[in-house]
Amino acid sequence: MSVDYRLLERFQESRRRHEAAREALPQRWRSDPRPEVQAINDLWVSAVARARAHEERLCPASLPWLD
């Protein structure tokens, strides 16, 4: 079996964006044991990671609120 590494860099960058977004959450939110809170946290992390990915593709000068 061979492994295709063409998407590895893209995957790793996505994971970095997700981890950075998760670190931006307050500690008490991250440590909340309720499943519904964790689901909301995951949704927020995904949305922030997607926004940051789109920000990288656009001209940063056009998005002053994302500094």
Residue frames relative to the residue before (quaternion, step in Angstrom):
aa qw qx qy qz dx dy dz
M 1.0000 0.0000 0.0000 0.0000 0.00 0.00 0.00
S 0.1883 -0.7802 0.5869 0.1068 3.57 -0.90 0.90
V 0.3407 -0.7322 0.5611 0.1814 3.53 -1.21 0.64
D 0.2818 -0.7514 0.5776 0.1496 3.55 -0.92 0.95
Y 0.1716 -0.8316 0.5259 0.0498 3.57 -0.46 1.22
R 0.3798 0.7664 -0.4673 0.2236 3.61 1.19 0.08
L 0.7524 0.3714 -0.2140 0.5001 3.60 1.04 -0.66
L 0.3900 0.7578 -0.4594 0.2502 3.59 1.25 -0.03
E 0.6728 0.4966 -0.3101 0.4523 3.60 0.82 -0.94
R 0.6509 0.5121 -0.3104 0.4666 3.59 0.97 -0.85
F 0.6434 0.5148 -0.3126 0.4725 3.58 1.01 -0.83
Q 0.6686 0.5021 -0.3048 0.4561 3.58 0.88 -0.90
E 0.6402 0.5096 -0.3255 0.4739 3.60 1.00 -0.75
S 0.6246 0.5292 -0.3284 0.4712 3.58 1.02 -0.77
R 0.6522 0.5054 -0.3099 0.4724 3.59 0.94 -0.86
R 0.6343 0.5255 -0.3318 0.4598 3.62 1.01 -0.78
R 0.6502 0.5030 -0.3185 0.4720 3.59 0.96 -0.85
H 0.6553 0.5097 -0.3138 0.4607 3.60 0.94 -0.84
E 0.6673 0.4949 -0.3079 0.4638 3.59 0.90 -0.85
A 0.6402 0.5144 -0.3273 0.4673 3.60 0.99 -0.79
A 0.6530 0.4976 -0.3149 0.4762 3.59 0.98 -0.79
R 0.6431 0.5156 -0.3260 0.4629 3.59 0.98 -0.79
E 0.6479 0.5150 -0.3162 0.4637 3.60 1.01 -0.78
A 0.6247 0.5518 -0.3368 0.4379 3.60 1.16 -0.51
L 0.5484 0.5973 -0.4004 0.4269 3.58 1.23 -0.30
P 0.5334 -0.5999 0.4686 0.3687 3.60 -1.05 0.62
Q 0.6129 -0.5883 0.3890 0.3561 3.58 -1.06 0.77
R 0.6617 0.5130 -0.3284 0.4372 3.61 0.92 -0.80
W 0.6193 0.5148 -0.3523 0.4768 3.61 1.13 -0.49
R 0.6659 0.5114 -0.3017 0.4516 3.56 0.96 -0.90
S 0.7406 0.4153 -0.2294 0.4759 3.58 1.02 -0.75
D 0.4432 0.6862 -0.4666 0.3392 3.61 1.24 0.00
P 0.3563 -0.7910 0.4605 0.1876 3.62 -0.60 1.11
R 0.5242 0.6570 -0.4227 0.3390 3.61 1.18 -0.28
P 0.5088 -0.6815 0.4354 0.2951 3.60 -0.82 1.02
E 0.6503 0.5175 -0.3359 0.4432 3.60 0.98 -0.74
V 0.6244 0.5137 -0.3404 0.4801 3.61 1.07 -0.63
Q 0.6506 0.5064 -0.3168 0.4689 3.58 0.95 -0.81
A 0.6245 0.5293 -0.3376 0.4646 3.60 1.05 -0.72
I 0.6534 0.4936 -0.3053 0.4860 3.59 0.99 -0.83
N 0.6215 0.5328 -0.3400 0.4629 3.60 0.99 -0.79
D 0.6660 0.5026 -0.3019 0.4612 3.59 0.90 -0.91
L 0.6340 0.5246 -0.3218 0.4683 3.56 1.02 -0.80
W 0.6598 0.5044 -0.3014 0.4684 3.58 0.94 -0.92
V 0.6489 0.5214 -0.3169 0.4546 3.59 0.91 -0.93
S 0.6615 0.5031 -0.3078 0.4633 3.60 0.91 -0.89
A 0.6596 0.5094 -0.3133 0.4553 3.59 0.94 -0.86
V 0.6635 0.4909 -0.3059 0.4745 3.59 0.93 -0.85
A 0.6479 0.5147 -0.3220 0.4600 3.60 0.94 -0.83
R 0.6498 0.4964 -0.3186 0.4794 3.60 0.99 -0.78
A 0.6451 0.5178 -0.3268 0.4571 3.60 0.96 -0.83
R 0.6668 0.4912 -0.3056 0.4698 3.58 0.98 -0.81
A 0.6185 0.5268 -0.3459 0.4694 3.59 1.07 -0.65
H 0.6643 0.4812 -0.3017 0.4860 3.59 0.98 -0.82
E 0.6076 0.5609 -0.3462 0.4431 3.57 1.06 -0.76
E 0.6511 0.5229 -0.3182 0.4487 3.58 0.99 -0.81
R 0.6797 0.4880 -0.2886 0.4653 3.59 1.13 -0.62
L 0.6988 0.4413 -0.2553 0.5018 3.57 1.20 -0.54
C 0.6095 -0.5181 0.4418 0.4061 3.52 -1.31 0.16
P 0.4354 -0.7237 0.4625 0.2698 3.64 -0.55 1.06
A 0.5940 0.5802 -0.3738 0.4133 3.61 1.10 -0.56
S 0.6584 0.5091 -0.3202 0.4526 3.60 1.14 -0.49
L 0.7385 0.3427 -0.2114 0.5407 3.61 1.27 -0.16
P 0.0554 -0.8582 0.5087 0.0403 3.60 0.55 1.11
W 0.6480 0.5376 -0.3309 0.4262 3.64 1.08 -0.54
L 0.6570 0.5073 -0.3149 0.4604 3.63 1.24 -0.12
D 0.2883 0.7867 -0.5047 0.2078 3.61 1.17 0.36
